[in-house]
């Protein structure tokens, strides 16, 4: 009678160790990424308002361009972890190399588009006459680092698939430090201004990519995996990434619609929305770390043919998602009096943000489950379902958000619509997980 509960506790502890070992370093790496932009902003901000405005516009464009290709990490993690579970490390690294080659091709294509169109893109974003030249300079130089950024994404996916999230953490921290030092030296020491900031970031990005490539190539040689581009493998990586691209674009559309609606509500509401959205994004990093662990763990179990192990791991990660969500929600409620004054002293902005923050806090357990199940289905390679589910969520969210200015309720109503969006995601992901159709075992799906 006592053996079954004992086995259950042992299995839970094993899952807990795996989740913590993968999620904690992943969280550190995720947080380190936006620090690049923060460091650039802090350094460039002392050059002048026009330079900082130009950096803001160029960074927004670059962040959007790179985030669109985040599937390079997600799809690669799922494919590599399956092969790791199947015990074929050679094929796992070979699959990872296909993702890296795809990243290089996409990076070259982005450069070919951005370099000649940089002034038009900056103008499209409404840059002022004084900020536009700085934005164009930063965008053109920084676009040269996009191939490196995409290689970092794909390589991160390879290492996550290999159950290694520590190396991405170390590389991210080293990259942040190098970026900050290079920015100071080139902007002020060499007197290059905003161009120096862009070159410093590009150099740091290529340095990170070089470290990743060294790690992956060393693994490829150890296991006898070919480093040459394989057109069939690259095509397969691209096909696996298309549904995740649709999912990402749908999510970006939701965030853009929310910001556009907030802008129509008034200056105080859009300012409060940006504050709430920044906190929401920070909380997402913590929850996304568990999702990343889910991608790697689920892919490995399915690759090993252990369907029950995958289900058990999924169940335990959902429990983690709920628990972390509750803790984050409580922290939001308790920290509101301290958090808001860090961003604004305007009482109107605070009044608009306070009830929205309560909604964000209440929604965190839901968000926790959503992120976990999203990671589980990604790890299972269930991209097509994720794409359709997110398109359906976009279709539900859009009219709800657009009705906010008409029906009233201000920013509180808008964030209620955001919570509806997360609830819709929860329903679609829970139905899929409950159906068991995602449980497809083997080295490939």
ABEGO torsion letter per residue (X at the ends): XAAAAAAAAAAAAAAAAAAAAAAAAAAAAAAAAAAAAAAAAAAAAAAEAAAAAAAAAAAAAAAAAAAAAAAAAAAAAAAAAAAAAAGBAAAAAAAAAAAAAAAAAAAAAAAAAAAAAAAAAAAAAGBBAAAAAAAAAAAAAAAAAAAAAAAAAAAAAAAAAAGBAAAAAAAAAAAAAAAAAAAAAAAAAAGAEAAAAAAAAAAAAAAAAAAAAAAAAAAAAAAGBBABBBAAAAAAAAAAAAAAAAAAAAAAAAAAAAAAAAAAAEAAAAAAAAAAAAAAAAAAAAAAAAAAAAAAAAAAAAAAGBAAAAAAAAAAAAAAAAAAAAAAAAAAAAAAAAAAAAABABAAAAAAAAAAAAAAAAAAAAAAAAAAAAAAAAAAGAAAAAAAAAAAAAAAAAAAAAAAAAAEGEAAAAAAAAAAAAAAAAAAAAAAAAAGAABBBEABX
